[in-house]
Amino acid sequence: MSRKCDLPLHGLTVVIDTAGPRVYIGRFDHEDEQGILLMDADVRDREAVEAKVPYVRKSAKFGVWKNTDRIKVPHSEVVSLRRLSEIEAE
């Protein structure tokens, strides 16, 4: 079994997109059968799915506004996972 620090995304800030208006931005800790654990996360329910893109771009430019210490995102909610550094800032 590998240690957490051996994971390629461990400690990096990632964006988890969902099918609905919710978006997660936080520091990737680890992934297991229950889901993905994020630390120091920003969990937002945007008013519309289209509102997520500008919000994520703003976060890429100015940083993450933490509102949750840690959260486990179930695999069933995850549509995509990307590094925040891959997002083009506004």
Stockholm file with secondary structure:
# STOCKHOLM 1.0

chainA/1-90         MSRKCDLPLHGLTVVIDTAGPRVYIGRFDHEDEQGILLMDADVRDREAVEAKVPYVRKSAKFGVWKNTDRIKVPHSEVVSLRRLSEIEAE
#=GR chainA/1-90 SS CCCGGGSTTTTCEEEEECSSSEEEEEEEEEEETTEEEEEEEEEEECSSGGGHHHHHHHHHHHCCCCCEEEEEEEGGGCSEEEEGGGSCCC
#=GC SS_cons        CCCGGGSTTTTCEEEEECSSSEEEEEEEEEEETTEEEEEEEEEEECSSGGGHHHHHHHHHHHCCCCCEEEEEEEGGGCSEEEEGGGSCCC
//
